[in-house]
Amino acid sequence: MTKRLHESRKHDLVALAEEVVNHHSPTAGATDLLRIAEENDISIHFDQYGEEFDGVLEFANARFHIHVNLTRSGKHDSERARFTISHELGHFFIDEHRQALMGGEAPHGSNCGLFDSADSTEELEADLFAANLLMPPSRFLAALRVRETPLTAIKRLATTFRSSITATAIHYASIGANRCAIIRWNPDGSYGWPRIGKGYFADGFRRPLYAEGVEPLKDSATGIVVAGIESEADAVSTTATMFSNVASGQSRDHLLREEALALGKYGFMTFLSDLEM
């Protein structure tokens, strides 16, 4: 069964992440994760651990240790490594998680799947904390620019906060833009998952037709990128060709900007927004 966090719990975790950043990394820009760890007497170890996990938080010899798996994250300062460190810091700063480890719970490897850990409330909480530690909402919202397309904004914000395109896109759809939708595709070109902005959700644009097995049109931005013709593309589409429960020509059928981006071994993403933006 898919796990969901209560809104009050989400609010508390976001507030906690922002409090940690403001206290330990007050300078604007990318969060200083190494400083946060150092000021809380947490050691960070980078090593090759195979494919079993991204990171582990361990309590040993009266001290906390974060182990980052370079086999999966690549360089020690990569966006994936930064998310892994942030995720493990979440396990440290979230009281229940920290106290469980201090009480003798065995450390477990975390697969920092960016909200894909639906079978574990603890992992979901650590993912949410990590996203807001890397991209504190107050700083993220202040960095938004008017009339920037979703893809342009997400690429710029990812550079600013040294976060991955995927993590930044999820954050953008969650708190940055009301009227947008993000669709993730697996590396083999199969449909992955959507993130729907609150404005689109309220308008009933909640389920992409791709989720029902509809293939991307060959000349659409998504079709061009998934086919490997281009690594980035944009096109004009409509809500009727992108979402279920929208009939062509009805009042809710309007033009959309469709942008798409190849993410290498991590698959592809589609970014939808109102054309008049």
Sequence and secondary structure as in RCSB ss.txt:
>XXXX:A:sequence
MTKRLHESRKHDLVALAEEVVNHHSPTAGATDLLRIAEENDISIHFDQYGEEFDGVLEFANARFHIHVNLTRSGK
HDSERARFTISHELGHFFIDEHRQALMGGEAPHGSNCGLFDSADSTEELEADLFAANLLMPPSRFLAALRVRETP
LTAIKRLATTFRSSITATAIHYASIGANRCAIIRWNPDGSYGWPRIGKGYFADGFRRPLYAEGVEPLKDSATGIV
VAGIESEADAVSTTATMFSNVASGQSRDHLLREEALALGKYGFMTFLSDLEM
>XXXX:A:secstr
      HHHHHHHHHHHHHHHHHH  SSSS  HHHHHHHTTEEEEEE  TTS SEEEEEETTEEEEEEEHHHH S
TTSHHHHHHHHHHHHHHHSHHHHHHHHTT     B   SS  TT HHHHHHHHHHHHHHS HHHHHHT  TT  H
HHHHHHHHHHHT  HHHHHHHIIIII SSEEEEEE TTS EEEEEE HHHHHTT  SBGGGGT    TTSHHHHH
HTTS SEEEEEEEHHHHBTT  TTSTT  EEEEEEEE GGG EEEEEEETT 
